[in-house]
Amino acid sequence: MGLFDPHTVLLLVDVQNDFCPGGALPVADGDAVIAPLNRAIAEATAAGALVVASRDWHPVAHCSFAPQGGPWPEHCVQDTPGAAFHTALALPEDAIRVSKGTAFDRDAYSAFDGTGLGGFLDARGIRRVVIGGLAQDVCVRATALDAARAGFKTILLAEATRAVDPAAVDAVLVELRQAGAQIA
């Protein structure tokens, strides 16, 4: 049996223009995740798996932005080109879009944080979550940990993710394995 089936979701985390080269908060080599994610999308779709794409979808003056005392430059502001999914990402028309970080006064790194995604997946009989996207040491990490905590078999597509801090990759992979996630 392959990686995907009707009880699996391919969860694409924050493959947005602002996190790719030229964006407001670029991850080095961030656009390199697109080709392996597009291959995974094709495999998932062919196997009848669900495809979900999360996105940072911040209001103006979001609490995570440096001008408001947060750690990050302004990025992924709702309805801006930077918040759009990268145009080379082959998102299917029926892919579910999940927006996070939408409150002015609260940040959210995980696609499960305040979005209802866990209940949505449970209601559809999803048992396995396959994850790729940006950034491995921030939102991908938080999403994978939450998926594992929620009881989903969690698999990280290592070739389909990049980190803000490449020196953090090994520690993140150890943490994910300790939480029960598999690295593919």
C-alpha positions as CSV (number, residue, x, y, z in Angstrom):
1,M,0.0,0.0,0.0
2,G,1.3,3.5,-0.8
3,L,1.5,6.5,1.3
4,F,-2.0,7.8,0.4
5,D,-5.5,6.4,0.6
6,P,-9.0,7.7,1.3
7,H,-8.3,7.8,5.1
8,T,-5.2,10.0,4.6
9,V,-4.9,13.8,4.3
10,L,-2.0,15.5,2.6
11,L,-1.6,18.7,4.7
12,L,0.4,21.4,2.9
13,V,1.5,24.0,5.5
14,D,1.9,27.7,4.5
15,V,3.3,27.4,1.0
16,Q,2.7,31.1,0.6
17,N,4.6,33.8,-1.4
18,D,5.8,35.6,1.8
19,F,7.6,32.5,2.9
20,C,9.3,31.9,-0.4
21,P,12.3,33.7,-1.9
22,G,11.4,37.4,-2.5
23,G,8.7,37.3,0.2
24,A,8.5,39.3,3.4
25,L,9.7,36.4,5.6
26,P,11.5,34.1,3.2
27,V,12.7,30.7,4.1
28,A,16.0,29.9,2.4
29,D,15.3,27.6,-0.6
30,G,11.6,27.7,0.4
31,D,10.3,27.3,-3.1
32,A,12.2,24.0,-3.3
33,V,9.3,22.3,-1.5
34,I,6.9,22.9,-4.4
35,A,8.1,20.2,-6.8
36,P,7.9,17.4,-4.1
37,L,4.6,18.7,-2.9
38,N,3.2,18.8,-6.4
39,R,4.2,15.1,-6.8
40,A,2.6,14.3,-3.4
41,I,-0.6,16.2,-4.5
42,A,-0.8,14.1,-7.7
43,E,-0.3,10.9,-5.7
44,A,-2.8,11.9,-3.0
45,T,-5.4,12.9,-5.5
46,A,-5.0,9.7,-7.5
47,A,-5.5,7.6,-4.3
48,G,-8.6,9.5,-3.2
49,A,-6.9,11.2,-0.3
50,L,-8.0,14.6,1.0
51,V,-5.7,17.6,0.3
52,V,-5.7,20.5,2.8
53,A,-3.6,23.6,2.5
54,S,-3.1,25.8,5.6
55,R,-2.1,29.4,5.4
56,D,-1.1,32.3,7.7
57,W,-3.9,34.8,7.2
58,H,-3.0,37.7,9.4
59,P,-5.0,40.9,9.9
60,V,-3.2,44.2,9.6
61,A,-1.3,45.0,12.9
62,H,-1.2,41.4,13.9
63,C,0.3,40.7,17.3
64,S,3.2,38.6,15.8
65,F,4.5,41.6,13.8
66,A,7.5,43.5,15.0
67,P,5.7,46.9,15.1
68,Q,3.3,45.4,17.6
69,G,6.1,43.8,19.7
70,G,6.1,40.4,18.0
71,P,9.0,38.4,16.7
72,W,8.3,38.6,12.9
73,P,8.2,41.2,10.2
74,E,4.8,41.8,8.7
75,H,3.9,38.9,6.5
76,C,0.9,37.0,5.0
77,V,-1.5,39.9,5.6
78,Q,-5.0,38.9,4.5
79,D,-5.8,39.5,0.8
80,T,-2.3,40.6,-0.2
81,P,-0.1,38.9,-2.8
82,G,2.3,37.8,0.0
83,A,-0.5,35.8,1.6
84,A,-1.4,34.0,-1.6
85,F,-0.4,30.4,-2.1
86,H,2.7,30.1,-4.4
87,T,1.5,30.1,-8.0
88,A,3.5,27.0,-8.8
89,L,1.8,25.0,-6.2
90,A,-0.7,22.7,-8.0
91,L,-3.5,22.9,-5.5
92,P,-6.6,21.0,-6.7
93,E,-9.8,23.0,-7.0
94,D,-11.4,20.9,-4.2
95,A,-8.5,21.3,-1.8
96,I,-9.6,22.5,1.6
97,R,-8.1,25.9,2.7
98,V,-7.5,26.4,6.4
99,S,-6.7,29.9,7.7
100,K,-4.8,30.4,10.9
101,G,-3.4,33.4,12.8
102,T,-6.6,35.4,12.0
103,A,-7.1,37.0,15.4
104,F,-5.5,40.4,16.0
105,D,-4.3,39.4,19.5
106,R,-3.3,35.8,19.2
107,D,-0.9,34.0,17.0
108,A,-1.3,30.4,15.7
109,Y,1.5,28.3,14.3
110,S,-0.3,25.0,14.0
111,A,-2.9,24.3,11.3
112,F,-4.9,22.7,14.1
113,D,-4.8,25.7,16.4
114,G,-8.2,27.3,16.6
115,T,-9.2,26.1,13.1
116,G,-11.4,23.1,13.9
117,L,-9.2,21.0,11.5
118,G,-8.9,18.0,13.9
119,G,-12.7,17.6,14.2
120,F,-13.1,18.1,10.4
121,L,-10.6,15.3,9.8
122,D,-12.1,13.0,12.4
123,A,-15.6,13.5,10.9
124,R,-14.2,12.3,7.5
125,G,-12.6,9.2,8.9
126,I,-9.0,10.5,8.4
127,R,-6.5,8.4,10.3
128,R,-3.2,9.5,8.7
129,V,-1.8,13.0,8.2
130,V,1.1,13.5,5.7
131,I,2.7,16.9,6.1
132,G,5.0,19.1,4.1
133,G,5.5,22.9,3.6
134,L,7.0,25.8,5.4
135,A,8.7,26.3,7.7
136,Q,9.9,23.0,9.2
137,D,11.1,24.5,12.5
138,V,8.0,26.7,13.0
139,C,4.5,26.0,11.6
140,V,5.3,22.5,10.1
141,R,6.7,21.5,13.5
142,A,3.7,22.8,15.4
143,T,1.3,21.2,13.0
144,A,3.0,17.8,13.1
145,L,3.1,17.8,16.9
146,D,-0.6,18.7,17.1
147,A,-1.5,16.0,14.6
148,A,0.4,13.4,16.6
149,R,-1.1,14.6,19.9
150,A,-4.6,14.3,18.3
151,G,-4.0,10.6,17.6
152,F,-3.4,10.8,13.8
153,K,-0.6,8.7,12.4
154,T,1.7,11.5,11.4
155,I,4.3,11.5,8.6
156,L,6.6,14.3,7.7
157,L,7.7,14.5,4.0
158,A,11.3,15.6,4.8
159,E,12.1,16.6,1.2
160,A,9.0,18.8,1.1
161,T,9.9,21.1,3.9
162,R,12.6,23.7,4.7
163,A,13.5,25.4,8.0
164,V,13.9,29.1,8.9
165,D,17.0,28.0,10.9
166,P,18.7,25.1,9.1
167,A,20.7,24.4,12.2
168,A,17.4,23.4,14.0
169,V,16.5,20.7,11.5
170,D,18.1,17.8,13.4
171,A,16.5,18.8,16.7
172,V,13.1,19.2,15.1
173,L,13.3,15.7,13.5
174,V,14.3,14.2,16.9
175,E,11.4,16.0,18.6
176,L,8.9,14.8,16.0
177,R,10.1,11.2,16.2
178,Q,9.8,11.3,20.0
179,A,6.2,12.6,19.6
180,G,5.5,9.5,17.4
181,A,5.8,11.1,13.9
182,Q,7.5,9.2,11.1
183,I,9.9,10.9,8.7
184,A,9.6,9.9,5.1
